[in-house]
Amino acid sequence: MDEQQRGGKGFWEKTKGSWQMYQKAKKVIPGGVTANIKYFAPYPIFMERGSGSHLYDVDGNKYIDYLLCYGALILGHGHSGIVEAVQKQLLNSGTTVFGSPHRLEWELAGKLASHFPGMEMFRFTNSGLEATLLSIRLARAFTGKTKIAKFEGHYHGGYNEVLLSVSPDITKAGSAKEPAAVPDSKGISAYEEENTIILPFNDLDAADSILRKHQSSLAAVIMEPVQGGFIPPDPEFIKGLRKITRELNILLIFDEVKTGYRLGLGGAQSVYQVLPDITALGKVLGGGFPIGAVGGRKELMELMAPDKGRDIFATGKKDAREEVLFHSGTYNGHPTVLASGMATIEELERPKVMENLLRNTALLRSGLENLYAGYGISMKTVGAGSIFTIAFTDKEVKNYRDLQNTNIKLREKIDYELLQLGVYTKPLNRYSLSVVHTEKDILDTIDAHEKAILSIKRGLNNEGIKA
């Protein structure tokens, strides 16, 4: 579809203010956005404010928000518990940041340990990207090996080692049984292509074969236990992978940045009863503030302990340099962020809160599936916990390649219609629910989908909709 045609006339008419802001932004910001994922054609919608389950753009349009800052806002926009916790922390501490250890660091770490049994010790970072980056360094330090393996279609942040085969052109991606490493960005060197091994998701035999081929040089397998937060693993696959990696002395890293606190209080590892060696968290954990966390077994995590070696910036004795894995960051464990995180987790721990969130997600999914079935459209929701996506297909979706074989063109048309009808997620993105989405929100969303179907039905008989 031509970029200027995306969204149609109605989209342009309803979002003129966003178009004007986009033109101004492009003059001082590359592509008009501060992160590439914020862009969609013909231009992104500029938001003005949020409240509960809703967003309001610069033109005054109101949306039911299912993007939720890519899943981070599990309590919705402006939750009173978070606002009060942040205000209290700022007032009581008398500063925005200490630059030293403080009480909230070990209190929140203890809270995380109570939910994630495989995470005995923790370090905080400023993003999920930083958390996965530290996880990889930790695995290399512990094993003494250099290569890593990741799965095709899995995203772990925008840095060179893992920015491969996230969204590859299938014609360049090699065999489904032994995928090729395809760079997702300029600036990726041949070194990363050679030292990042790509695995097929939900294919245990093929993954086993690749891992055995590279076992002597592989430090770790890093994976989203639920691909993209919405394609679940086959239980036998994820349990089998844990067994194989343990046998081959390859550490298993779970990137639970998306799934942490979205499938339940203990993340995907609690749901599937598989404990990784290292876990990376983010998104929900910050309550809307930037955060990441790395946790794992004590013997692994203590490689970072400076009391076992030295601070590389300190003057004086230098002979312990290689005895400690260096990890630092001026804003790690920022007290305002951790106050927000603690308030978020305490809200999710309240009776029925998580249960109601998962129930409402299931209600929306079943309502949408019934709606599309009634119109003779092959559609299924694919998801886990409080995250799902919509796939126009009658086939099973178990990995990245399966998703590429769905009717993406129809999904895109539906998504642009929904933007005009007040349902917000970035086109082709997943749906995330919050604890403040109401039954009315769900019914209004289903109603908007029906209007979207009727709006485009006349011209789409050849795309899976029966006249």
Residue pairs with C-beta under 8 A, 6 or more apart in sequence:
1 409
1 412
3 41
3 42
4 42
6 40
6 41
6 42
6 412
6 416
6 427
7 41
7 42
7 416
7 419
7 420
8 416
8 420
10 420
11 42
11 416
11 419
11 420
12 19
12 42
14 59
14 61
14 420
15 43
15 45
15 57
15 59
15 61
16 59
17 46
17 57
17 58
17 59
18 43
18 44
18 45
18 46
18 57
18 58
18 59
19 43
21 46
21 58
22 32
22 43
22 44
22 46
23 32
25 32
25 33
26 32
31 39
32 39
32 43
32 44
33 39
33 44
37 70
37 426
38 44
40 426
40 427
45 57
45 419
45 424
46 57
46 58
47 55
47 56
47 57
47 58
48 56
48 57
48 58
48 60
49 55
49 56
50 56
50 65
50 76
50 77
50 78
51 77
51 78
52 76
52 77
52 78
52 436
53 64
53 65
53 76
53 77
53 434
53 436
53 437
53 438
53 441
54 62
54 63
54 64
54 65
54 77
55 62
55 63
55 65
55 77
55 424
56 62
56 63
57 63
61 422
62 422
63 419
63 422
63 423
63 424
64 422
64 423
64 424
64 437
64 441
64 444
64 445
64 448
65 73
65 76
65 77
65 424
65 425
65 434
66 423
66 424
66 425
66 431
66 432
66 433
66 445
67 424
67 425
67 426
67 429
67 432
68 74
68 76
68 432
68 433
68 434
69 283
69 288
70 283
70 429
70 432
71 229
71 258
71 262
71 283
71 284
71 387
71 430
71 432
72 282
72 283
72 284
72 286
72 287
72 288
73 287
73 288
73 434
74 261
74 262
74 284
74 344
74 348
74 357
74 386
74 432
74 434
74 435
75 81
75 82
75 287
75 344
75 347
75 434
75 435
75 436
76 434
76 435
76 436
76 437
79 287
79 343
79 347
79 436
81 343
81 344
81 346
81 347
82 287
82 288
82 340
82 343
82 344
84 343
85 339
85 340
85 342
85 343
86 336
86 339
86 340
86 343
88 339
89 104
89 335
89 336
89 339
90 96
90 336
93 335
96 336
97 331
97 334
97 335
97 336
98 335
99 330
101 333
102 333
102 335
104 333
104 335
104 338
104 339
104 342
105 124
105 333
105 338
107 342
108 124
108 338
108 341
108 342
108 345
109 121
109 122
109 124
109 295
111 342
111 345
112 119
112 122
112 281
112 285
112 293
112 295
112 345
113 119
113 120
113 122
113 295
115 265
115 266
115 267
115 270
115 345
116 266
116 267
116 269
116 270
116 279
116 295
117 266
117 270
117 275
118 269
118 275
118 276
118 277
118 279
118 295
118 296
118 297
119 279
119 295
119 296
120 295
120 296
120 297
120 298
120 301
121 295
121 296
121 297
121 298
121 301
121 302
122 293
122 294
122 295
122 301
123 134
123 293
123 294
123 295
123 301
123 304
123 327
123 332
124 291
124 292
124 293
124 332
124 333
124 338
125 131
125 134
125 291
125 292
125 293
125 294
125 329
125 332
126 290
126 291
126 292
126 329
126 331
126 332
126 334
127 157
127 282
127 290
127 291
127 292
128 157
128 255
128 257
128 280
128 281
128 282
128 283
128 292
129 156
129 157
129 158
129 159
129 282
129 292
130 157
130 292
130 329
131 257
131 280
131 281
131 282
131 292
131 293
131 294
132 156
132 157
132 162
132 222
132 253
132 255
132 257
132 280
133 157
133 159
133 161
134 280
134 294
134 327
135 220
135 222
135 253
135 255
135 278
135 279
135 280
135 294
136 148
136 161
136 162
136 219
136 220
136 222
136 253
137 325
137 327
138 278
138 294
138 296
138 300
138 301
138 303
138 304
138 325
139 148
139 219
139 220
139 251
139 253
139 277
139 278
140 146
140 148
140 219
140 220
141 303
141 325
142 219
142 251
142 300
142 303
143 219
143 220
143 249
143 250
143 251
144 219
145 216
145 217
145 218
145 219
146 195
146 217
146 219
147 195
147 196
147 197
147 214
147 217
147 218
147 219
148 161
148 162
148 195
148 196
148 197
148 218
148 219
148 220
148 221
148 222
149 196
149 197
149 198
149 199
149 210
149 211
149 214
149 218
149 220
149 221
149 222
149 250
150 156
150 162
150 164
150 165
150 196
150 197
150 198
150 199
150 221
150 222
150 223
151 198
151 199
151 200
151 201
151 223
151 224
151 227
152 165
152 168
152 173
152 179
152 198
152 199
152 200
152 201
152 399
152 400
152 401
153 165
153 166
153 167
153 201
153 227
153 228
153 231
153 399
153 400
153 401
153 403
154 166
154 201
154 222
154 223
154 224
154 227
154 228
154 255
155 162
155 166
155 224
155 228
156 162
156 222
156 224
156 255
156 257
156 280
157 163
158 185
160 187
160 188
160 189
160 192
161 192
161 195
161 196
162 196
162 222
163 183
163 184
163 185
163 188
163 192
164 181
164 182
164 183
164 184
164 188
164 192
164 193
164 196
164 198
165 173
165 179
165 180
165 181
165 182
165 184
165 198
166 184
167 184
167 400
168 179
168 180
168 182
168 184
168 400
169 182
170 401
170 404
172 180
172 182
173 179
173 180
173 182
173 401
174 180
176 200
176 203
176 206
176 401
177 200
177 203
177 206
177 209
178 200
178 206
178 209
178 210
179 198
179 199
179 200
180 198
181 192
181 193
181 194
181 196
181 197
181 198
182 198
183 192
183 193
197 210
197 214
197 218
199 206
199 207
199 210
199 211
199 221
200 206
200 207
200 399
201 223
201 227
201 231
201 233
201 237
201 398
201 399
201 400
202 231
202 233
202 234
202 237
202 398
202 399
203 237
203 399
204 234
204 236
204 237
204 240
204 241
204 244
207 241
207 244
208 240
208 244
211 218
211 221
211 244
211 245
211 248
211 250
212 248
215 248
215 249
215 250
218 248
218 250
219 250
219 251
220 250
220 251
220 252
220 253
220 277
220 278
221 241
221 245
221 250
221 251
221 252
221 253
222 253
222 255
223 241
223 252
223 253
223 254
223 255
224 254
224 255
224 256
224 258
224 259
225 233
225 238
225 254
225 255
225 256
225 259
225 267
225 268
225 269
225 272
225 274
225 276
226 232
226 233
226 258
226 259
226 263
226 268
226 384
226 385
226 387
227 233
227 399
227 400
228 258
228 389
228 430
229 258
229 259
229 262
229 383
229 384
229 387
229 430
229 432
230 382
230 383
230 384
230 387
230 388
230 389
230 430
231 382
231 397
231 398
231 399
231 403
232 383
232 384
233 272
234 398
235 272
238 272
238 274
239 272
239 273
239 274
241 252
242 252
242 274
242 275
242 276
244 250
245 251
245 252
246 252
251 277
251 278
251 300
252 276
252 277
252 278
253 276
253 277
253 278
253 279
253 280
254 267
254 268
254 269
254 276
254 278
254 279
254 280
255 280
256 267
256 268
256 269
256 279
256 280
256 281
257 280
257 281
257 282
257 283
257 292
258 283
258 387
259 267
259 268
259 384
259 385
259 387
260 267
260 279
260 281
260 282
260 283
260 284
260 285
261 267
261 284
261 285
261 344
261 345
261 348
262 284
262 385
262 386
262 387
262 432
263 270
263 271
263 384
263 385
263 386
264 270
264 271
264 354
264 358
264 385
265 348
265 349
265 354
267 279
267 281
268 384
269 275
269 276
269 279
271 384
271 385
276 296
277 296
277 297
277 300
278 294
278 295
278 296
278 300
279 294
279 295
279 296
280 292
280 293
280 294
281 292
281 293
281 294
281 295
282 291
282 292
282 293
284 344
285 291
285 292
285 293
285 341
285 344
285 345
286 337
286 340
286 341
286 344
287 340
287 341
287 343
287 344
288 340
289 334
289 336
289 337
289 340
289 341
290 337
291 334
291 337
291 338
291 341
294 301
295 301
302 308
303 324
303 325
304 324
304 325
304 326
304 327
305 324
306 324
308 323
308 324
309 320
309 321
309 323
309 324
310 317
310 318
310 320
310 321
310 323
310 324
312 321
312 326
331 337
347 353
347 435
348 354
348 435
353 435
356 435
357 386
357 433
357 434
357 435
358 385
358 386
360 433
360 437
360 439
360 442
361 383
361 385
361 386
361 387
361 388
361 433
363 439
363 442
364 431
364 433
364 442
364 445
364 446
365 381
365 383
365 388
367 442
367 443
367 446
368 379
368 381
368 390
368 445
368 446
368 449
369 379
369 380
369 381
371 446
371 449
371 450
371 453
372 378
372 379
372 449
372 453
373 379
375 453
375 457
375 465
375 466
376 465
376 466
377 392
377 453
377 464
377 465
377 466
378 392
378 393
378 394
378 407
378 464
379 390
379 391
379 392
379 393
380 390
380 391
380 393
380 394
380 397
381 388
381 389
381 390
381 391
382 388
382 389
382 390
382 391
382 397
382 403
383 389
383 430
383 431
386 432
386 433
387 430
387 431
387 432
387 433
388 430
388 431
389 429
389 430
389 431
390 411
390 414
390 431
391 397
391 403
391 406
391 411
392 406
392 407
392 408
392 410
392 411
392 464
393 402
393 405
393 406
393 407
395 402
395 405
395 406
396 402
397 403
397 406
407 463
407 464
408 428
409 463
410 460
410 463
410 464
410 465
411 428
412 427
412 428
413 456
413 460
413 463
414 449
414 452
414 453
414 456
415 425
415 427
415 428
416 427
417 451
417 452
417 455
417 456
418 424
418 425
418 448
418 449
418 452
419 427
421 448
421 451
421 452
422 444
422 448
423 445
423 448
423 449
425 431
453 465
456 465
457 465
457 467
461 467
